[in-house]
Amino acid sequence: YPSFANFQAITSDRRCWKTPLSIAWCDNCGLIQRPRTKQWITDCEKIYDTYELSDSGKLTEQGILGEQSNEFMSRSEIILNRFEESYPLKKDGKLLDFGCGQGHLLRSCKKLFPDMSLYGTDSGVEKKEKIELIEGVEYRPNILHDDNQYDVITLFHVLEHLSQPDLTLSTIKQLMTSEGLLLIQVPNPSRNPF
């Protein structure tokens, strides 16, 4: 969409970025991504090398009013409950949160599935430190050399950040058990364009 070139780009850690904004939209699946140009790859390296975690909700996730109750629940809890309704999870299985960020999903998994073995992976030393603070969660620095087989692998708002999502998904497939489940969440611009 060439008309986006007039907009100021803002990184996910809320910094203005000088490179003109360009957006690509997949007509088949609705995924929105930046086109994979050399400039985009260079920008991503610079952005993630200096990425700063948001101060809002460092260890707590935003609350959303529950569907069956008038109580606030974390977004991750709601998603996991919906997922489990359709795809019952192996209670003592292994779950890898790929792109685990600050560990919101892992905290919700620990609460909902206390017997599940939980693992997280993400880029950046500061994320490793946060994940290791969650009791019972193990940080995986490099899944390319991971000998575990996972029953569930999650990617929450990760796929749209990857420069080669097809290669990442191929790697992830190798890490899954034969009955493994993959849970991917990407932005839905028709529901929330911002």
Residue frames relative to the residue before (quaternion, step in Angstrom):
aa qw qx qy qz dx dy dz
Y 1.0000 0.0000 0.0000 0.0000 0.00 0.00 0.00
P 0.2825 -0.8145 0.4815 0.1578 3.58 -0.08 1.26
S 0.5882 0.6059 -0.3809 0.3765 3.62 1.08 -0.55
F 0.5783 0.5961 -0.3743 0.4125 3.61 1.20 -0.36
A 0.5093 0.6717 -0.4143 0.3431 3.61 1.20 -0.36
N 0.6438 0.5319 -0.3226 0.4456 3.61 1.19 -0.42
F 0.6145 0.5624 -0.3423 0.4347 3.59 1.25 -0.26
Q 0.4727 -0.6354 0.5318 0.3001 3.55 -1.21 0.59
A 0.3481 -0.7290 0.5498 0.2124 3.58 -0.84 0.94
I 0.0822 -0.7670 0.6354 0.0335 3.55 -1.12 0.78
T 0.4097 -0.7164 0.5094 0.2439 3.57 -0.83 0.97
S 0.6349 -0.5514 0.3751 0.3901 3.58 -1.23 0.36
D 0.6728 0.4105 -0.3208 0.5253 3.60 1.22 -0.11
R 0.5924 -0.6748 0.2954 0.3263 3.54 1.26 0.79
R 0.4677 0.6292 -0.4894 0.3819 3.60 0.90 0.92
C 0.4680 -0.6395 0.5232 0.3135 3.57 -1.07 0.72
W 0.1458 -0.7861 0.5981 0.0551 3.55 -1.03 0.86
K 0.4693 -0.7466 0.4125 0.2284 3.55 -0.80 1.06
T 0.5874 0.5887 -0.3807 0.4045 3.61 1.08 -0.56
P 0.5105 -0.6441 0.4595 0.3368 3.63 -0.86 0.85
L 0.4755 -0.6913 0.4829 0.2508 3.53 -1.09 0.81
S 0.0418 0.7573 -0.6514 0.0203 3.55 -1.00 0.86
I 0.1503 -0.7980 0.5831 0.0249 3.53 -1.01 0.92
A 0.1238 -0.7546 0.6391 0.0819 3.55 -1.11 0.78
W 0.1428 -0.7852 0.6014 0.0374 3.55 -0.97 0.92
C 0.3077 -0.7441 0.5638 0.1837 3.58 -0.79 1.01
D 0.3665 -0.7513 0.5095 0.2040 3.59 -0.61 1.14
N 0.6371 0.5491 -0.3324 0.4267 3.61 1.15 -0.52
C 0.8365 0.1648 -0.0583 0.5193 3.58 0.82 -0.97
G 0.4956 -0.6898 0.4115 0.3306 3.61 1.24 -0.19
L 0.4236 0.7048 -0.4717 0.3182 3.60 1.25 0.08
I 0.1991 -0.7579 0.6124 0.1044 3.55 -0.97 0.92
Q 0.1050 0.7807 -0.6082 0.0982 3.54 -0.91 0.96
R 0.5088 -0.5643 0.5313 0.3748 3.49 -1.34 0.23
P 0.5214 -0.6185 0.4681 0.3556 3.63 -0.98 0.73
R 0.4658 -0.7143 0.4673 0.2336 3.57 -0.98 0.93
T 0.1475 0.7885 -0.5758 0.1580 3.57 0.32 1.26
K 0.6636 -0.4709 0.3767 0.4426 3.58 -1.27 0.20
Q 0.6347 0.5343 -0.3269 0.4527 3.58 1.02 -0.80
W 0.6398 0.5258 -0.3233 0.4579 3.58 0.99 -0.84
I 0.6598 0.5102 -0.3066 0.4587 3.59 0.91 -0.93
T 0.6438 0.5120 -0.3089 0.4776 3.59 1.00 -0.86
D 0.6490 0.5165 -0.3112 0.4639 3.58 0.94 -0.90
C 0.6556 0.5185 -0.3166 0.4485 3.60 0.89 -0.92
E 0.6394 0.5201 -0.3319 0.4588 3.58 0.93 -0.83
K 0.6709 0.4890 -0.2958 0.4726 3.59 0.94 -0.88
I 0.6548 0.5186 -0.3148 0.4507 3.59 0.92 -0.91
Y 0.7510 0.4089 -0.2385 0.4603 3.60 0.70 -1.03
D 0.5757 0.5665 -0.3840 0.4474 3.62 1.18 -0.36
T 0.7813 0.2758 -0.1372 0.5428 3.58 1.12 -0.64
Y 0.2885 0.8066 -0.4746 0.2023 3.57 1.28 0.33
E 0.1309 -0.7810 0.6077 0.0602 3.56 -0.99 0.88
L 0.4385 -0.6939 0.5064 0.2642 3.55 -0.80 1.03
S 0.5509 -0.6236 0.4532 0.3199 3.52 -1.10 0.76
D 0.4566 -0.6723 0.5105 0.2808 3.55 -1.08 0.72
S 0.6298 0.5410 -0.3504 0.4336 3.58 1.12 -0.57
G 0.8658 0.0183 -0.0439 0.4982 3.55 -0.61 1.15
K 0.0710 0.8348 -0.5438 0.0478 3.59 0.88 0.78
L 0.8167 0.1630 -0.0903 0.5461 3.59 0.83 -0.87
T 0.7127 0.3728 -0.2617 0.5335 3.59 1.22 -0.11
E 0.3591 -0.7335 0.5468 0.1846 3.51 -1.05 0.84
Q 0.6181 -0.5476 0.4034 0.3941 3.54 -1.16 0.55
G 0.3622 -0.7329 0.5379 0.2057 3.55 -1.07 0.76
I 0.1267 -0.7603 0.6348 0.0546 3.53 -1.14 0.76
L 0.5208 -0.6378 0.4628 0.3283 3.56 -0.98 0.82
G 0.4631 -0.7121 0.4646 0.2503 3.57 -0.75 1.09
E 0.5500 -0.6454 0.4315 0.3077 3.55 -1.16 0.66
Q 0.7664 0.3349 -0.1832 0.5166 3.59 1.01 -0.80
S 0.7677 0.2626 -0.1693 0.5595 3.58 1.21 -0.12
N 0.4869 -0.6373 0.5036 0.3212 3.52 -1.30 0.11
E 0.4948 0.6433 -0.4292 0.3964 3.57 1.18 0.55
F 0.4565 -0.6513 0.5277 0.2984 3.52 -1.19 0.59
M 0.0773 -0.7650 0.6392 0.0159 3.53 -1.07 0.91
S 0.5536 -0.5721 0.4597 0.3935 3.55 -1.19 0.38
R 0.6239 -0.5411 0.4131 0.3837 3.55 -1.19 0.60
S 0.6517 0.5294 -0.3154 0.4421 3.59 0.97 -0.85
E 0.6366 0.5261 -0.3328 0.4552 3.59 0.97 -0.80
I 0.6490 0.5154 -0.3167 0.4613 3.58 0.94 -0.87
I 0.6703 0.4920 -0.2993 0.4681 3.59 0.89 -0.92
L 0.6681 0.4966 -0.3082 0.4605 3.60 0.88 -0.88
N 0.6378 0.5177 -0.3310 0.4644 3.60 0.98 -0.76
R 0.6535 0.5012 -0.3121 0.4737 3.59 0.95 -0.85
F 0.6488 0.5229 -0.3102 0.4576 3.56 0.95 -0.90
E 0.6908 0.4941 -0.2796 0.4477 3.56 0.90 -0.93
E 0.5676 0.5864 -0.3848 0.4312 3.59 1.14 -0.49
S 0.7523 0.3741 -0.2017 0.5034 3.59 1.00 -0.81
Y 0.7921 0.1639 -0.0459 0.5862 3.56 1.09 -0.77
P 0.2356 -0.8031 0.5275 0.1456 3.61 0.15 1.23
L 0.3332 -0.7708 0.5198 0.1568 3.53 -0.83 1.07
K 0.5035 -0.6118 0.5203 0.3185 3.52 -1.19 0.66
K 0.4079 -0.7780 0.4229 0.2226 3.56 -0.29 1.30
D 0.7583 0.3024 -0.1886 0.5459 3.60 1.12 -0.60
G 0.3857 0.7495 -0.4554 0.2865 3.57 1.23 0.47
K 0.4988 -0.6214 0.5111 0.3222 3.51 -1.38 -0.23
L 0.0870 -0.7888 0.6083 0.0142 3.55 -0.94 0.99
L 0.1261 -0.7605 0.6341 0.0595 3.55 -1.00 0.93
D 0.1746 -0.7518 0.6282 0.0985 3.56 -0.83 1.03
F 0.1735 -0.7986 0.5739 0.0524 3.55 -0.31 1.33
G 0.7763 0.1387 -0.1599 0.5937 3.57 -0.52 1.20
C 0.1395 0.8739 -0.4555 0.0964 3.53 1.07 0.85
G 0.3040 -0.7860 0.5017 0.1953 3.60 1.21 -0.18
Q 0.8159 -0.2133 0.1939 0.5013 3.55 -0.79 -1.08
G 0.6030 -0.6316 0.3247 0.3632 3.58 1.28 0.16
H 0.2787 0.7905 -0.5108 0.1911 3.62 1.17 0.34
L 0.6812 0.4753 -0.2993 0.4695 3.59 0.82 -0.94
L 0.6510 0.5212 -0.3226 0.4476 3.60 0.94 -0.82
R 0.6252 0.5245 -0.3386 0.4685 3.60 1.03 -0.71
S 0.6593 0.4976 -0.3024 0.4756 3.57 0.99 -0.86
C 0.6298 0.5246 -0.3334 0.4659 3.61 0.99 -0.77
K 0.6402 0.5300 -0.3246 0.4514 3.58 0.95 -0.87
K 0.6651 0.5026 -0.2894 0.4705 3.55 1.04 -0.83
L 0.7571 0.4075 -0.2074 0.4667 3.60 0.84 -1.01
F 0.7944 0.1662 -0.0520 0.5819 3.58 1.08 -0.76
P 0.0952 -0.8700 0.4804 0.0571 3.61 0.55 1.14
D 0.6944 0.4678 -0.2866 0.4656 3.63 1.14 -0.47
M 0.5196 0.6401 -0.4138 0.3862 3.59 1.26 -0.07
S 0.3856 -0.6812 0.5682 0.2538 3.59 -1.10 0.73
L 0.1232 -0.8370 0.5331 0.0065 3.56 -0.61 1.19
Y 0.0468 -0.7840 0.6183 -0.0294 3.51 -1.04 0.96
G 0.0859 -0.7890 0.6058 0.0556 3.55 -1.14 0.62
T 0.0292 -0.7767 0.6284 0.0315 3.54 -1.18 0.59
D 0.1572 0.7534 -0.6247 0.1323 3.54 -1.11 0.76
S 0.5227 -0.6004 0.4819 0.3662 3.55 -1.26 0.19
G 0.7221 0.4664 -0.3119 0.4047 3.56 -1.14 0.51
V 0.4860 -0.6901 0.4691 0.2596 3.53 -0.85 1.05
E 0.6409 0.5479 -0.3436 0.4136 3.60 0.96 -0.81
K 0.6326 0.5140 -0.3402 0.4690 3.61 1.10 -0.57
K 0.5967 0.5607 -0.3527 0.4530 3.58 1.03 -0.76
E 0.6650 0.5100 -0.3042 0.4529 3.57 0.88 -0.93
K 0.6602 0.4998 -0.3106 0.4668 3.61 0.97 -0.81
I 0.6665 0.5084 -0.3075 0.4503 3.59 0.92 -0.89
E 0.6662 0.5112 -0.3083 0.4470 3.58 0.96 -0.80
L 0.5831 0.5675 -0.3734 0.4456 3.62 1.25 -0.20
I 0.6089 0.5446 -0.3548 0.4548 3.61 1.22 -0.39
E 0.4361 -0.7224 0.4747 0.2501 3.55 -0.57 1.16
G 0.8391 0.2046 -0.1635 0.4768 3.54 -0.93 0.95
V 0.6268 0.5031 -0.3478 0.4828 3.61 1.24 0.16
E 0.2029 -0.7811 0.5828 0.0950 3.54 -0.95 0.93
Y 0.3365 -0.7332 0.5583 0.1939 3.57 -0.93 0.93
R 0.1693 -0.7662 0.6150 0.0781 3.57 -0.99 0.92
P 0.2815 -0.8092 0.4878 0.1676 3.62 -0.28 1.19
N 0.8181 0.0728 -0.0043 0.5704 3.60 1.01 -0.68
I 0.2278 -0.8169 0.5150 0.1246 3.57 -0.19 1.23
L 0.5110 0.6433 -0.4313 0.3728 3.61 1.20 -0.25
H 0.7548 0.3070 -0.1755 0.5525 3.58 1.19 -0.55
D 0.3939 0.7209 -0.4685 0.3251 3.56 1.17 0.59
D 0.2257 -0.7970 0.5466 0.1226 3.58 -0.78 1.00
N 0.4661 0.6665 -0.4467 0.3728 3.59 1.27 0.19
Q 0.2143 -0.6976 0.6603 0.1773 3.52 -1.35 0.40
Y 0.2182 -0.8176 0.5277 0.0739 3.57 -0.70 1.13
D 0.4349 -0.6872 0.5278 0.2449 3.54 -1.15 0.78
V 0.7747 0.0809 -0.0336 0.6263 3.58 1.19 -0.62
I 0.0155 -0.7513 0.6594 0.0203 3.54 -1.07 0.84
T 0.1375 -0.8034 0.5777 0.0436 3.55 -0.85 1.02
L 0.0525 -0.7431 0.6662 0.0340 3.53 -1.25 0.67
F 0.0081 -0.8074 0.5885 -0.0426 3.59 -0.17 1.28
H 0.8369 -0.1343 0.0316 0.5297 3.54 -0.55 1.23
V 0.4287 0.6745 -0.4647 0.3811 3.52 0.93 1.06
L 0.6387 0.5903 -0.3370 0.3605 3.55 0.82 -1.04
E 0.6865 0.4947 -0.2894 0.4474 3.59 0.94 -0.84
H 0.6525 0.5049 -0.3140 0.4699 3.61 1.26 -0.18
L 0.6014 0.6106 -0.3455 0.3823 3.59 1.21 -0.35
S 0.4301 -0.7004 0.5060 0.2617 3.55 -1.00 0.81
Q 0.7853 0.1286 -0.0792 0.6004 3.59 1.16 -0.55
P 0.1106 -0.8467 0.5163 0.0657 3.59 0.44 1.18
D 0.6130 0.5632 -0.3595 0.4217 3.60 1.03 -0.66
L 0.6622 0.4888 -0.3064 0.4781 3.61 0.97 -0.79
T 0.6344 0.5235 -0.3284 0.4644 3.57 1.00 -0.80
L 0.6747 0.4865 -0.3038 0.4645 3.59 0.89 -0.87
S 0.6134 0.5337 -0.3485 0.4664 3.61 1.08 -0.63
T 0.6430 0.5088 -0.3116 0.4802 3.57 1.01 -0.82
I 0.6557 0.5181 -0.3061 0.4560 3.55 0.92 -0.92
K 0.6185 0.5562 -0.3476 0.4327 3.58 0.97 -0.80
Q 0.6530 0.5238 -0.3069 0.4527 3.59 1.05 -0.77
L 0.6793 0.4956 -0.2762 0.4655 3.58 1.21 -0.52
M 0.6184 0.5738 -0.3359 0.4190 3.58 1.26 -0.21
T 0.5072 -0.5956 0.5179 0.3463 3.54 -1.20 0.56
S 0.6770 -0.4981 0.3378 0.4237 3.60 -1.21 0.30
E 0.7302 0.3539 -0.2123 0.5446 3.60 1.18 -0.55
G 0.3322 0.8026 -0.4508 0.2055 3.58 1.29 0.20
L 0.2900 -0.7410 0.5871 0.1490 3.52 -1.25 0.64
L 0.1755 -0.7658 0.6131 0.0824 3.54 -1.09 0.83
L 0.0879 -0.7915 0.6047 0.0092 3.56 -0.74 1.12
I 0.0063 -0.8004 0.5964 -0.0608 3.56 -0.54 1.24
Q 0.0323 -0.7643 0.6435 0.0265 3.54 -1.02 0.86
V 0.0235 -0.7789 0.6262 -0.0263 3.55 -0.88 1.04
P 0.6494 -0.5127 0.3680 0.4243 3.61 -1.18 0.36
N 0.2075 -0.7491 0.6176 0.1198 3.53 -1.16 0.69
P 0.2344 -0.8368 0.4749 0.1387 3.60 0.04 1.26
S 0.6155 0.5421 -0.3691 0.4370 3.60 1.10 -0.45
R 0.6947 0.4389 -0.2653 0.5043 3.58 1.18 -0.54
N 0.7919 -0.0203 0.0433 0.6088 3.57 1.04 -0.80
P 0.1842 -0.8353 0.5086 0.0978 3.61 0.00 1.25
F 0.7241 0.3898 -0.2489 0.5116 3.60 1.21 -0.18
